[in-house]
């Protein structure tokens, strides 16, 4: 073989490894995820479902994929719920920035209808649609530093730009109708409907967990724009507005989150020794 042939062979081997090694690693990681899920199911006697959206690179180009709650997610979660016996509890692990209202409402509706206990576990955050799903549970368990977020609807103005529906409605109180163009008036009409629909849905989710007055108060706070859409609502803040929130997640939940790594190939911004110190400081060298 000539030098060119050897170089060509090395190049082909490199390309094959570059394509298949990431796929193999992803497959092994998926197997490990199933193993941890089965451990948690055996420990709690439940069906464990995950709704975890993390930025994860799946190709050898290292291109990250950003995930949100979509129709495919709702189809998969509904299928998992349908395969779960009525007498079996469901544990749903949620880690998401939010997504489509339609998909989130479908998941929340199915969880609320499940005959046995539904527990939602939030290790880091469940914003927007994720919060809506969390409100459908019988028991909400969060990490002590985890957060939920408001569920006020966002309207698309075009070109991928979204504005809060409550802010559109506020324009009506600051200007006369003669000063507003037709597009703004149409947006305001859609905004009023969107806020009403989300508020009514949240109130329905909470009506069997608290009084009608309390459900109305919480629904108004979360849906009517008291906070910005990305405002982090801590465990203490959620308890203060009247939601029953517990802390203390099973260790398996954190192990599962470790199996959803961020994309490789970039300089890490956070580094630490990945070992629990048990309250003791690392030994110092003399």
Steps between C-alpha positions, in 0.01 A plus 500: 500500500615848422523785751183646350316171558608494864387858550167422335452196725581703812256768389222246446565341841488843661170583330345168601607548861381861500156385386450184703678570830259783601206278401639214712555730797147635466363146492694398811380812677141413405542151647632652824201737511261205477690326778464798735132537411439133582677546834277795587188310391593204719571730793172693477271241342402739223525570129781753448470734200759763413444830322855632489609764252871568505734631233669187370731443203415182309717531190873504447469860383419591862188694406280541810126438478270720711184325614164627617166341581344408167228279358736203478562530873129503577444195278775307680387598852136420422606162364697429819201598714271279292735205557490558877234312702250720684619365834868580434640840610687717250822690570575764236846660501481841334789718387393742227496867398139461380353471153168469319192572713304235311752226580539609864123509554458155347759355738355682801148386414608135469690513831203648682271225367731216612326305775802445726739746661706716267826649627695760303869534585695813403878474547593838346221691327164457329398827339186611318338184359710296742338688788157425356587129498629522858169650615314190376666269753376372835843558654768745389855423613783739417866541574533771763661728238273407207250745352175517306382798296189699406266361234386829344450437126736646239378617158709491184524836325680348206856407404531289815443796735271432796336752731309444826125493448447703819729775369295522181185542710665774703534709185118525488499677837769751397371607159161568350370259237531771232878508558544125441537330164296197395787258559536611864125464555506148357798414722314639801197285425719190471683599819178525700390157381841344567522634857145389575558151361825442691358643822191279479713194431731565796198556724358166383830327577494634857130479585521154661809590705383819667199728541342679205619836632857378542502338154377826348770699681784271392374481141485880483852542639652251257305592184437874518856635476593585857857395414702487180462174312848378596471593870632213717249403771684323780359238735443769762325731252274218380409407857430865575242528222326186626648205309584181689865431420731245660877468481720192507544323167616139471871461420406321177357824359839672524677198354258511210573868437873420485420278202380802298836678454555829327676487160868410505765690311468834674688647791309422820384804695444303823746253645520318834609168645189280441508334842292565813720618785251409771543830677877455529756720334743335256821389668781747469852397415764573760 
